[in-house]
Structure formats: structure tokens, C-alpha cells
Amino acid sequence: MKTSLKKLPKSQIEIEFELTIEEFQKHVEHALLHLQEHIKVDGFRPGQAPPKIVEEKVGKENLLMEAGDMAVKESYSKFITENKLEPIGEPEVQILKIAQGSPFLFKIKIAVLPEIGLPDYKKIASQTKKKEISISQEDVEDALSYIIKSRAKFSQIEKPADKKDFVEIEYFSQDLNKDGKMIKDGFILGEGKMIPGFEENIVGMSKGEEKEFSAKFPENSQKKDLAGKEVSFKVKMITVQKVEIPEINDEFAKSLGKFDNLDSLKANIKNGIKMEKEIQEKQRQRNEILERIIKNSKIEIPEVLINSEKDRLFKDFQNKITRDFKVTLKEYLASIKQDEKTLKDSFLKEAEKKVKNFLILKNIGKKENILVSDKEIDERTQETMKNYPIEVAKQIDISELKEYIKGAIYNEKVFQKLESFTT
């Protein structure tokens, strides 16, 4: 078998194959045996019809196509294995010449995982410094305040809302409610962190009362299209509740179950915040290392990988709006005045970033001989499955889950290896 490989743009390759007359004839004979076993011929038991009669029944053209299909699959698989290529997606096959008594010629075009020009990733990792973690008294007090509010007692009251009362409201604004539906919210009046003027207008409203007013979005609002704009609201008060906040003392700390006094509770809170900040800092440091490696790498991303990731992100988003907002994709697209293609294309940059991350981590892992054992995958899979109710677990595709877990463990090991260069 003769082969020639040509590199194409966007990490694609084209391979031309030429099988000799003798090589192809073996595939013709194999195809005839295969058809002999599966073709029903009157007067003969399955698999017992003479080859010549089978050939006459299926026709020479169909026999050649069956032989060609077998030859393509075997030759392509052998070439990929021998050359240690990692194909992506389905190959495009083009038959160039097929006839009995002649060499068999065909070519295949396929995208493969690209060769990455990695920079000195060890040096980049070593130059990425970990930031010092600090926990302020304010951090602890804010967390304690959240705990106290979570233990607050609420009771319905029949009086106009005042600051420190818990209110439940529905509100509508033409600028915010693109789908025309009312927005529901609940918060302690004066602490809801709404835009300036909004909560002040709610003070004095009673249960069932409706009110219309305007409030101005701050110039630095995250909603760029509304920054500095005066917006009209229509609000309905659903309920007003009195909030009884527990007193912060040793008794409150003891009521939480495992603390001797308020100081031990605060120490526990501080330790929890520290652990959370350490996790955040580790993730920040990992992102910085990866971004710097990508920036200094030579990488040509296969289009098929980007499109596949873009489709996956789009599907995840579609499932999310169906699950969280109880609307169909068609209804959602109508509410935001977009078509499906525009929405799918909006995931392009995120898809490119994820594919780059995947390719860089995969290549560093190969250089560092990172491996994931079946035992590691099985153990993590068993741990994961324990978190699901039995009925949900039955619906999970185990092979898919294992593949995901394998990738997660692999990436974690690569990051750990990169972190080892920072010390």
C-alpha cells in the first residue's frame, strides 16, 4: 500500500491511498465471503450458496463498493495507528479509482489534533506568583450577619412597609422585562441593594398596593444599556413581614450546635473564609498560568472542534432556559428578538477559549507523561454516583460520565504539575 500525506489549513490533513491489484483483490474476496453469509439465495441454506452465484445476485458494482468500503476502513485505521494521529470527527472519503483487476485509489480528508508550539511553560508557571490571602474583620462580620439573617424569624404584619421590614414585591419595567412578565423579588427593605431611589419609593406601601415611579440607574451600572438612564417601574406589594433578628452573643453561637462561645464561632467563620479565598486564589493562579501559556503558544484550532464546542455550549444554554425559566427556545428567542444562528454564534469566543484550554492542557500532559488509571476513574465515578437519587442515577450514561471524569482528573493532574514549578 502506498500513501502520501498533505497538510491542509486549520489542522486538516489529506491522505492519498493506493492499494495494489493483489491487495485490493483480498478485500474483494473478503467482501464476497461476507455477502455470502448474509445474502439469501433461493435453494441454498444461509452461507452455502456458491460465490459465483452470490456475485451474480449482488452484482459486480455492489461487490466492488462493499470491497472498497472494507479497504477504506482497514487502510485508514492502519495509517492512523501507525502514524499516531488523533483524528477529530468523521473522515471525508473520495474514491478516485475502483475496478476489478486494477489498483484501488482513494483519498481521505480529516481534521486531527494539531501540533502545538508550546512555550517554556515551566518558566511561565514559575513566574506566576500566588497572591497573599488576607481576611479582614469586615469579612467575618459580613459572614456572621448573613448567618444571623438566615436564622431570623418572619411574621406577617398588616401595616405599611418600613425600613428593616422584609417585603415581597412584583415589578415591571419596559426596559427590563423584555418578555413582558412581572419580576418577583424579596428582600429586607433598605438592604435590597436595588438602584438608588427604588427602595425609598417602596417605603409606606401596604400589602396589595400598586405604585408607579421612576428611578435612575447609576452611571457605572453593569447594565451598560441602562447606565445613567431614568427608568419607569410599576410595583405591587405582595407581603410585608416583620423581621426578628437574633442577638449576637454566646448563646446564639451555642444554638448553632458546635461552638462554645461567639469567639469560637467567629474563628470558624474566619477559617471557612480563608479556605474559600484559597480556592479562589488557586483558580485565579491557574487561569493566569494557562492564559499566559496560550498567549505564547503557536496553535491552529481545528474548525470542527470549535463548532462542536459551540454546539455543546448552545445545547447547555437551551437546557438551562428550559429548566430554569420554563420557556421553549423559540419563546426565548422571540423575547430577546434574536434568531437561533445569532444566539449560537454568540458562543464562538467562549468555545474558542475552551478548545484552546483543552489543547494546551492535553499537550502539556503528554509532555509530562500524565496518565489517568482505570482505577482512578472507577473510584471517582462511584463517588459521583452516590450523590444522585436512584431514579436519576439510572438515567445517567455511565460511559459519558467516565469520559468526563477522566478529563477532569487529567486536567487536575496537569495543573498540579504546573503548580509544582511555582514552588
N, C-alpha and C positions, 0 to 999 in steps of 0.2 A: 504494500500500500504506500503510495506517495502522498505527501501532504505539504502544503505551503500555507503559512500564516501571514496575514497582513493586518497591521494595526489601523484602526479607524478612530475618528474623533469620539469624544465622550465615552472613553473606556470600552469601546466595542472592538471586536476582532472579527475577521472573516477568514475562514479556513477552507481551502480547496482540497478535496479528496479525489484520488484516482485509484480504483481497485483494478487489478489485472483481470484478464478474462477468467483465469483459473480461480482467483479469489471470489469473484462475483458468482461464478458457477456454483461454488459451495453454498452460497446464500440461496440460489435458485433451487438447488436440491433440498435444502433445509425448508424452504417455503413450501415446496411440493409435499414433503412429509407432513408438515403442519396442516396443510389443506386436506391432505388425505385423511387425517384423523378427525377433521371437523366437517367435511363436506359429505352430505348424504347422497349416495348413488344407488339408484334402483337396482335390486338384485344382489346387492353386496351388503355385508354387515359393516357397521362403522369401523373405518380404518383398514378395511380389507380390499377396497377397490384398487385395481392396478394403477400405478402412477400415470400411465399414458391416458387412461380413461378420465382420471381426475383432472389432468391438464386440459383435456378436450372440454370437460364440463365447465371449468372456471374460466377458460380462455387464456391465451398466451399473455395478453396485455395485463390481466389481473394477476397472473402468476408473477410477471416481472415487477409489478408495483408492490406485491407482497414481499418479494425478494429485496427490492430496493429499500423498503421500509425497514426490514431486518438489518440490511447492510448499513444503513444510515445510523440506526441506533447503536449497533455494536461498534462501528468505527468511531463515532463521535464520543461514546463513553470511554473507549480505549485512549483516544487522543487527550481527552480532558484529564484522565487519571495519570497518564504518563507525563504530561506537562504540568501537573499540579496546578491546574487552573480552577478558579472558583466562579462558575457561571451564575448569572443572575437572570431570572425569568426564563421564558421558553425560547429555544433557538428558532431562527428563521431558516428553513431549508429550501434550497433551489436545486432541482435536478437538472444537470447540464447534458447528460447523455446516458441513455439506458436502452440496451438492446442485448438479446442473446448473442453470444459469440463476440461481444465487444467489451472493452473496459467500461467500468461504471464510473461516471464522473458526477460529482455534486459539490455544492459549497454550502457552508453554514455561517450565518452571521449571529453573533451572540454578544451580550454585554457581560463583562467579567469584573470582579472586584479589582479596582485599579491599584497600580503600584503607587505607593505614597512616598514622596520625598520628605522624610521626617527630618526635622532639625535636631540639634543636640537637646533632646527632651530632658535628659538628666540635669543638664546645666540650667535649663529653664525652670525645672522643678526646684532646684536648689536655691534659685534666686527669688522664689516666691515665698515671702515671709508671712508667718502667721501673726495676726493682729492680737494685741493684748486684750484679754476679756476683763471687763470691769462691771460690777453690779452695784448700782447706786442705791441709796436708801429710798429714793423715789420709786425705783423699780419694785422694791419689796412692798412698799406701801400701796402701789397701784395693784399689785397682785393680791394683796390682802384685802383691798377694797372690793376687788372682783369676787373673792371668796365670800365676803360678808354679804354682798348684794345677792349672791346665789342662795344664801340662807334667809333672805328677807321674807317676811310674811306679807301677803297681799289681801286686802279686803275691799269689796265694792263699797263705794260711797256715792250718795246722791247729792253732790254739790259741784259747783263749777271747779274746773281743773285749776290747780295752783302748782307752783314750782315744788319739786320733790314728790309730786304725785306720779303714779305710773299711769300712762294713758295709752289706749289703743285707738288708732285712727285709720281711716281710709282717705287717700287723697289722689287728686287727679291734676295733671298739668299737660297741656297740649305739647309742650316742649320735651316732656319726659316720657309720657305714656304713649309711645308710638303705636301700640296695639289697641289703644282706646280703653284699656282696662284699668280699674282703680288699683292703686298700690296700697297694700296693708303694711302697717308698721306698729311697733310698740316700744316704748322707752320711758325712762324717768324724765319728766319734764324739767328742762334746764340742763340735762346731761345727755341729750339725744344726739348731739353733735350734728344737728341739721344746719343748713345755711343761715347766716345772720338774719334775724327778723322772723324766721319761720316759727320757732317755738314761742317767741313772745306773743305772736298772734293767736296761739292756741290757749294761752292763759285766759281763764274766765269762761271757756266753753264748757257746756254741760253735755251729758250723755244724750245722743241723738241729734245734737245741734249741728248745723252746717254753716260754713263760713267761707267767703271768698276774699282773697287778699293777694298782694304781690310781695315778693322778696327778691333781693338782688344776689346773684352768685358772685363770690369773690373773684377778683382779677386773676388770682393764682389757682382757680378751681381746676381739679383734674379733668373735669368735663370741659375740654377746650372750646367746644362749640357754644358753651353757655357762659364762659368766663366774662364777668362784668355785665351780664345781661339781666334785666328785670324780667322776672318770670311770674306768671299768674298761677295761683293754686286754688283749687276747690277742695275743702277739707270737711270730713264728717267725723265727729267724735263718737266712737263706739262705746268705750267704757272709761271710767275714771276710778282708779283704785288707790287706796291709802297704802303707803309702804312703811312697814316697821322694820328698821334695820337693827340687827343685834348690836349690843355694846361690845366694843373691842376690849377684851380683858382676858385674864387667865381662864375664867370659867368658859368663855367662848372657845378658847383653844382646846380645852379638855373635852368639850362637846363634840369635837371633830374626831375623837376616838383614840389618838395615839400620841398626844402631846401633854407634857406635864404643866406647861405654862405658855404664856404668849411668846416669850423669848424663843422657846424650842420650836414653836410654830413658824416664827419668822426665820429661824435658822434653816428649817426645812424648805421654806419658800425660796430662800436665797440659794440654796443648793440646787433646787429644781430649775431656777432661772439660769444658774451657771451652766447646768447640763444642756439646757435648751440653746443657750448662746454658743456653747462649744460646738454643738451640732451645726448651728447656722454658720459659724466661722469655718468649720471644716468644709462645708458645702461651698462657701464663698471661695475658699482657697483652691478647692478642686476646680471650680468653674474658671478661676483666673488662670491656673496652670493649663487647663485644656484650651482656653481661648488663645493663650499665648503660643501654644504649640501649633494650633490650627493656623494662626496668623503667619507663622514662619514655615509652614509646610507647603509643599507643592502637591496639589491634589486636583484631579479632574473627576468630577462626580458623574457617575452613570445616570443618564436621564431616567432610566427605568426605576432606579432606586428612589429618586426624588418623587416621581409620580406615584409610586407605591406608598411612600410615607405620607404624601399629601392626601391620597385617598383614605389612608388609615385615620389620619387626624380629622378629616371631614366626617368619616363614619362615626368616630368617637363623639364629635360635636353633635351630630344628628341624634345619637342615642341620648346624649345629655339633655338636649332641649325637650326631647320626647318624655324622658323620665322626670326632669325637674320642673318643666313648665307645662307639661301635659298638652302640648300642641304638636301638630304634624310639621314636617319640614316645609311643606307648601304654605301652611298658615304663617310660619315664622318668616319665610322669605317675603310673603306679602306684607307683613308688619314692618319689615325693615326696607322694603322696596328694593330688593336685590334679586338677581336670578341665581340659579344653582352654580353656574360656572364662575361667576364673580366671587361668590362665597368660598367655593373650593380653592380658587386662585389666591385668596387671602391667606391661605395656609402655606404658601410657597416658601417664604423666608424661614418659617419655623421648621418646615420639612427639610430644607437645605441644611439648617443648623444641626438637626438631629442626625441626618445622614453623615455629615462631617464628623460629628462626635463619635458615631458608631465606627466609621472607617479608621479614624485616628486611634481609638482605644483598641480596636481589633489588631492593627498593625504593631502597636507598641506591645500588646500581649504576645504576639508571635515572636517579636524580637527578644522578649524576656522569658519566653517559654512558659507562659501562663497556661495552666490546664485546669479543667473542672472535671472531677471524677463523677462517675455514675452514683457513687455512694453519697456524695455531697448533694447532688440533685434530688435523689430519693428522700434523703432526710429532710431537706427544706420543703419538698413537696408535701410530705406527711405533716409537717408542722403547719404549713399553709392550709391544708385541707381541714385541719382541726378547727379553724376559725369560721368555717362555713356551716350553716344548718344542714342537716342530712339531705333535705329535699333540694337545696341549692347545689350541694356538692355533687349530687347525681347528674346534674346538667353540665358540669364543667368538663371541658375537653382536656383530659389529663396530659396528652402529648403536647398540646399547645401550652399548657401551664408549665410543663417541664422545660420546654424550649425557652419560655420567658424567664424562668428561674435560672436556667443555665446562663443566659445572657446577663442577668442581674449579678450572679456570683462572679462571673468572668470580669465584668466591669469593676466590681468592688475590689477584686484582686489586683487589677491594673492600677487603680487609684492608690491602693495600699503600697504598691511597688513605687509609684511616683512619689508618694509621701515619704518613702524611706530615703529618698535622695535629698529631702529638705532638712534632715537632721544632721 
